[in-house]
């Protein structure tokens, strides 16, 4: 079984447009391209901390896109630049709606071979007076229902209500997204996005082939971890400093792409090279190889981030200040600003399926098959193959953590 789950929370506090047309659907290509650029920008900020890293960039982008629907003036312009939103407002949200339909697909389609769903919800202060146009925009384009809570008079009860919704949407994998203190009596609006993914590999790893082996967390340090093994036909690329492998999930609509530096201590250099242009180039060079020997670690991890300061540094400081303009939330001046952007993600990688993995490819000679062995730190991403959307992105530096 492989699980990947993430949840996103954005809260708007008080300081102490029209609904988008979704028919006909808009081509989401511009949103996919912008999301990828934002994902790699955000990764570049988050990677400065040591250790494992995992997040769902599409979840973050979708929650902030909903918020962008209420932004005006300089606040909106900064968010567009920081999030790489290139479409005009009236098309942006319809494009997110089109991408959401592609990603979610038809849950009744039994040929998919996986479970994938995204969900959005708005939680507003009871009686605050949110704009019907803004609420309609979110309903039409993000499927986000509006629910009233009493943040001012029952803060803890409101926190538990939002957390319970997130747990339900992520099959109980994301718990306590909101911690005590994240909400206050000044909270006026909470926007949440949750994404849940569980899928089997198109080619499963056999459990009797999983063996303990060294994983080199550094050039002079290793830990023993379970490495899963199989041989098969996969899309593979061997470059000058790194190699890449694509492992499809059942149904072939989603896949994991593994990016591994040749050197044990080569992760930092690979991270520096992780640009939209380079990633597109690596993905474009993947070619089917009839026999690849694959070894990847079995692991689980959970990551939680408060992204407010990070997003400020990425070029949208006004949204988090008292100078922000979110008049679109209410149809007039309101003194609202973003107080928190909280994101939490969970991944479980095992023989049946996985949300994360990586490997080291060693090409011995023309007669031996490529060997993709995950025995030192690597990058990974899970994407929708049809749209190219990056759903999850991370790195594994120590499977025992």
Legacy VTK file of the C-alpha trace (Angstrom):
# vtk DataFile Version 3.0
C-alpha trace
ASCII
DATASET POLYDATA
POINTS 401 float
0.000 0.000 0.000
1.245 3.444 -0.779
-0.224 6.572 0.722
0.428 10.222 0.070
-1.619 12.805 1.785
-1.300 16.491 2.306
-3.418 19.228 3.752
-3.204 22.965 3.455
-4.556 25.630 5.748
-4.637 29.361 5.195
-6.118 31.703 7.777
-7.123 35.311 7.278
-7.404 37.615 10.255
-8.638 41.094 10.989
-5.976 43.618 12.103
-6.107 44.749 16.158
-15.564 40.172 -8.444
-17.635 38.473 -10.043
-17.911 34.649 -10.121
-15.609 33.066 -12.688
-17.193 31.503 -15.759
-16.200 27.847 -15.896
-18.047 27.026 -19.092
-16.410 26.414 -21.498
-13.411 24.993 -19.602
-10.097 26.772 -19.930
-6.903 25.001 -20.954
-4.982 24.511 -17.669
-1.549 24.466 -19.352
-0.619 27.926 -18.047
-1.605 26.941 -14.506
0.437 23.705 -14.708
3.485 25.642 -15.903
3.080 28.279 -13.208
2.509 25.668 -10.510
5.730 23.894 -11.484
7.722 27.124 -11.264
6.170 27.910 -7.878
6.853 24.362 -6.642
10.552 24.617 -7.451
10.807 28.150 -6.034
9.259 26.917 -2.804
11.503 23.854 -2.726
14.550 26.119 -3.072
13.437 27.949 0.085
12.537 24.866 2.112
15.627 22.847 1.221
17.863 25.064 3.373
16.698 23.086 6.426
18.385 19.736 7.060
16.662 16.385 6.771
13.841 14.791 4.832
11.403 17.036 2.998
7.967 16.402 1.525
5.111 18.680 0.472
2.224 18.976 -1.997
2.783 22.100 -4.113
-0.544 21.811 -5.932
-2.387 21.808 -2.603
-0.595 25.005 -1.560
-1.127 26.679 -4.916
-4.845 25.832 -4.976
-5.442 27.230 -1.487
-3.612 30.440 -2.384
-5.483 30.678 -5.698
-8.747 30.712 -3.752
-7.313 33.511 -1.629
-6.209 35.371 -4.751
-9.882 35.530 -5.684
-10.367 38.077 -2.908
-7.164 40.062 -3.429
-7.026 43.444 -5.139
-4.415 46.053 -6.104
-0.786 45.548 -5.084
-1.740 42.525 -2.970
-3.099 40.745 -6.041
-0.147 41.768 -8.232
2.385 40.437 -5.710
0.528 37.163 -5.359
0.419 36.764 -9.143
4.184 37.243 -9.393
5.086 35.065 -6.413
2.747 32.235 -7.403
3.504 32.501 -11.138
-0.133 33.190 -12.012
-0.040 34.477 -15.588
-3.714 34.314 -16.551
-6.125 37.194 -15.996
-8.399 36.831 -12.974
-11.455 35.818 -14.985
-9.542 32.889 -16.548
-7.252 31.898 -13.684
-9.900 30.279 -11.516
-11.570 28.514 -14.453
-8.162 27.064 -15.362
-7.727 25.771 -11.813
-11.178 24.203 -12.108
-10.200 22.476 -15.359
-6.970 21.178 -13.820
-8.868 19.925 -10.774
-11.171 17.906 -13.010
-8.174 16.376 -14.803
-6.421 15.487 -11.553
-9.460 14.071 -9.775
-10.783 12.232 -12.829
-13.808 10.007 -12.379
-13.741 8.331 -8.933
-16.142 5.689 -10.293
-13.636 4.604 -12.943
-12.387 1.277 -11.593
-9.650 1.149 -14.235
-7.775 3.957 -12.512
-6.171 1.610 -10.024
-5.678 4.365 -7.443
-7.542 6.792 -5.202
-6.921 10.494 -5.702
-9.069 13.341 -4.537
-8.685 17.003 -3.698
-11.117 18.964 -1.550
-11.503 22.615 -0.613
-13.498 24.359 2.083
-14.012 27.900 3.371
-14.598 28.564 7.052
-15.853 32.070 7.852
-16.601 33.940 11.032
-20.318 33.700 11.725
-22.154 36.842 10.635
-19.071 38.570 9.163
-20.650 39.320 5.789
-18.584 37.702 3.050
-19.288 38.679 -0.540
-21.721 36.376 -2.373
-19.614 36.858 -5.516
-16.480 35.572 -3.757
-18.301 32.587 -2.276
-19.772 31.778 -5.699
-16.318 31.981 -7.314
-14.957 29.422 -4.851
-17.974 27.121 -5.262
-17.832 27.223 -9.068
-14.094 26.738 -9.503
-12.789 24.945 -6.411
-15.814 22.994 -5.187
-15.309 24.773 -1.909
-18.316 24.855 0.339
-18.720 27.725 2.809
-19.211 26.968 6.492
-19.676 29.432 9.311
-17.792 29.035 12.593
-17.492 31.176 15.694
-13.762 31.889 15.817
-14.330 34.797 18.190
-16.497 33.039 20.780
-15.547 29.361 20.377
-11.995 29.332 19.032
-11.053 25.856 20.240
-14.277 24.309 18.984
-13.665 25.913 15.574
-10.118 24.514 15.495
-11.379 21.018 16.209
-14.065 21.314 13.523
-11.561 22.276 10.833
-9.134 19.543 11.939
-11.905 16.950 11.821
-12.739 17.935 8.223
-9.084 17.635 7.211
-8.811 14.214 8.865
-11.907 13.004 7.034
-10.703 14.283 3.648
-7.288 12.621 4.095
-8.593 9.289 5.382
-7.400 10.128 8.925
-3.765 10.485 7.847
-3.383 14.235 8.504
-4.194 14.961 12.131
-3.895 18.221 14.066
-3.231 20.379 11.014
-4.253 23.309 13.182
-2.425 23.402 16.482
-3.429 25.397 19.524
-2.673 29.064 18.942
-3.044 28.929 15.152
-6.548 30.395 15.472
-7.431 33.431 17.566
-10.487 35.512 18.277
-9.424 37.776 15.388
-9.549 34.988 12.807
-12.152 35.777 10.178
-11.584 33.254 7.380
-9.859 29.885 7.022
-9.306 28.358 3.583
-8.376 24.681 3.497
-7.245 22.357 0.749
-6.674 18.642 1.268
-5.279 16.100 -1.166
-5.316 12.335 -0.683
-3.583 9.755 -2.849
-3.316 6.004 -2.457
-2.145 3.860 -5.330
-0.424 0.656 -6.296
2.640 0.479 -8.483
1.920 -0.702 -12.006
4.684 -3.217 -11.266
4.749 -4.128 -7.597
7.824 -4.997 -5.601
7.732 -8.523 -4.171
8.085 -8.522 -0.409
10.362 -11.578 -0.386
12.900 -9.571 -2.418
13.118 -6.759 0.149
16.487 -6.939 1.899
18.225 -4.819 4.525
21.095 -2.873 3.010
23.212 0.222 3.760
21.770 3.630 2.886
24.581 6.202 2.745
23.213 9.301 4.498
26.666 10.886 4.013
29.962 9.924 2.472
31.199 8.691 5.881
27.935 7.477 7.436
25.356 4.827 6.572
22.259 3.241 8.125
20.629 -0.105 7.401
17.191 0.145 5.778
14.833 -2.208 3.895
15.528 -1.882 0.167
12.819 -3.118 -2.218
14.045 -4.752 -5.430
12.714 -5.647 -8.862
13.692 -5.754 -12.526
11.446 -4.472 -15.276
10.864 -2.167 -18.218
10.878 1.484 -17.140
11.499 4.950 -18.580
15.065 5.830 -17.647
17.653 8.566 -18.224
21.353 8.588 -17.370
22.977 12.030 -17.361
26.399 13.467 -16.617
25.784 14.057 -12.904
22.467 12.348 -12.198
20.018 9.735 -13.387
16.249 9.627 -13.492
13.673 6.859 -13.393
9.901 6.935 -13.822
7.804 4.391 -11.911
4.160 4.441 -13.072
1.225 3.711 -10.851
-1.583 1.367 -11.888
-3.589 2.990 -14.645
-0.571 4.929 -15.963
-2.162 8.314 -15.222
0.188 9.040 -12.328
3.848 8.290 -11.860
6.745 8.868 -9.525
9.898 10.342 -11.015
13.101 9.643 -9.101
16.098 11.952 -9.453
19.373 10.634 -8.077
22.834 12.221 -8.108
25.715 9.957 -9.062
27.705 11.009 -5.984
26.688 10.062 -2.458
27.102 13.719 -1.429
25.730 15.112 -4.678
22.219 16.041 -3.489
22.997 19.712 -2.824
24.325 20.194 -6.360
21.295 18.431 -7.817
18.986 20.666 -5.783
20.730 23.762 -7.104
20.187 22.480 -10.641
16.474 21.844 -10.030
14.986 24.532 -12.286
11.856 24.316 -14.453
14.020 24.227 -17.582
16.294 21.458 -16.289
13.390 19.413 -14.954
11.593 19.644 -18.300
14.821 18.571 -19.984
15.311 15.552 -17.724
11.700 14.452 -18.143
11.998 14.860 -21.899
15.032 12.568 -21.990
13.328 9.643 -20.240
13.275 6.674 -22.616
11.889 3.185 -22.181
14.556 0.638 -21.262
13.572 -3.023 -21.460
15.386 -4.105 -18.315
16.302 -1.918 -15.346
17.338 -3.238 -11.942
15.541 -1.057 -9.374
16.151 -0.802 -5.635
14.352 1.804 -3.544
13.912 2.202 0.225
10.752 1.581 2.166
9.880 4.531 4.427
7.293 6.882 5.928
7.499 10.545 6.816
5.367 13.509 7.831
6.264 17.157 7.242
4.575 20.303 8.584
5.382 23.856 7.559
4.304 27.352 8.544
4.867 29.083 5.208
4.020 32.695 6.031
7.611 33.957 6.235
8.668 31.805 3.281
5.944 33.248 1.040
6.826 36.747 2.172
10.380 36.130 0.999
9.059 34.811 -2.314
7.687 38.236 -3.237
4.248 38.633 -1.656
4.794 40.483 1.650
1.770 42.777 1.415
-0.726 39.901 1.752
0.601 39.258 5.267
0.610 42.885 6.419
-1.997 45.401 7.554
-1.538 47.142 4.185
-3.117 44.182 2.360
-6.177 44.579 0.173
-8.550 41.623 0.357
-11.633 43.726 -0.304
-12.897 41.037 -2.693
-13.718 38.849 0.319
-16.446 41.229 1.478
-17.023 43.632 -1.414
-15.357 46.537 0.364
-12.528 47.570 2.725
-12.204 45.148 5.633
-8.702 45.259 7.164
-8.116 41.546 6.487
-4.689 39.987 5.990
-3.277 36.455 5.836
-2.247 35.307 9.313
-1.075 31.733 8.640
-0.304 29.428 5.747
0.073 25.960 7.245
0.830 22.852 5.245
1.192 19.233 6.337
1.983 16.191 4.210
2.322 12.454 4.829
3.907 9.755 2.682
4.117 5.969 2.972
6.302 4.010 0.549
6.221 0.219 0.443
6.181 -2.796 -1.876
2.622 -2.352 -3.134
2.863 1.339 -3.855
4.684 4.480 -2.794
4.742 8.235 -2.675
8.444 8.600 -2.525
11.516 6.767 -3.639
14.801 7.226 -5.377
17.780 5.344 -6.585
21.319 5.336 -7.821
21.810 4.254 -11.393
25.100 2.562 -12.213
25.657 1.584 -15.833
28.348 -1.061 -15.882
28.672 -1.921 -19.545
26.660 -2.635 -22.660
25.869 -6.204 -21.628
24.580 -5.464 -18.130
21.197 -3.803 -17.466
21.101 -0.331 -15.873
21.035 -0.506 -12.095
18.953 2.070 -10.268
19.852 1.617 -6.606
18.482 3.934 -3.920
21.271 3.846 -1.393
21.943 7.567 -0.866
19.920 10.837 -0.738
17.621 11.567 -3.688
14.777 13.754 -4.948
11.340 12.541 -6.011
8.111 13.901 -7.388
4.664 12.484 -8.148
2.874 13.960 -11.123
-0.196 13.650 -13.256
1.193 12.348 -16.554
-1.568 13.783 -18.754
-1.369 17.376 -17.517
2.200 17.278 -16.197
1.030 18.743 -12.874
3.403 18.155 -9.942
1.249 16.890 -7.064
3.989 16.014 -4.569
7.661 16.933 -4.298
10.339 15.998 -1.802
13.677 14.499 -0.903
14.767 11.512 1.134
18.005 11.934 3.061
17.507 9.277 5.754
14.765 6.601 5.566
15.113 5.885 9.309
13.965 9.388 10.320
LINES 2 403
16 0 1 2 3 4 5 6 7 8 9 10 11 12 13 14 15
385 16 17 18 19 20 21 22 23 24 25 26 27 28 29 30 31 32 33 34 35 36 37 38 39 40 41 42 43 44 45 46 47 48 49 50 51 52 53 54 55 56 57 58 59 60 61 62 63 64 65 66 67 68 69 70 71 72 73 74 75 76 77 78 79 80 81 82 83 84 85 86 87 88 89 90 91 92 93 94 95 96 97 98 99 100 101 102 103 104 105 106 107 108 109 110 111 112 113 114 115 116 117 118 119 120 121 122 123 124 125 126 127 128 129 130 131 132 133 134 135 136 137 138 139 140 141 142 143 144 145 146 147 148 149 150 151 152 153 154 155 156 157 158 159 160 161 162 163 164 165 166 167 168 169 170 171 172 173 174 175 176 177 178 179 180 181 182 183 184 185 186 187 188 189 190 191 192 193 194 195 196 197 198 199 200 201 202 203 204 205 206 207 208 209 210 211 212 213 214 215 216 217 218 219 220 221 222 223 224 225 226 227 228 229 230 231 232 233 234 235 236 237 238 239 240 241 242 243 244 245 246 247 248 249 250 251 252 253 254 255 256 257 258 259 260 261 262 263 264 265 266 267 268 269 270 271 272 273 274 275 276 277 278 279 280 281 282 283 284 285 286 287 288 289 290 291 292 293 294 295 296 297 298 299 300 301 302 303 304 305 306 307 308 309 310 311 312 313 314 315 316 317 318 319 320 321 322 323 324 325 326 327 328 329 330 331 332 333 334 335 336 337 338 339 340 341 342 343 344 345 346 347 348 349 350 351 352 353 354 355 356 357 358 359 360 361 362 363 364 365 366 367 368 369 370 371 372 373 374 375 376 377 378 379 380 381 382 383 384 385 386 387 388 389 390 391 392 393 394 395 396 397 398 399 400
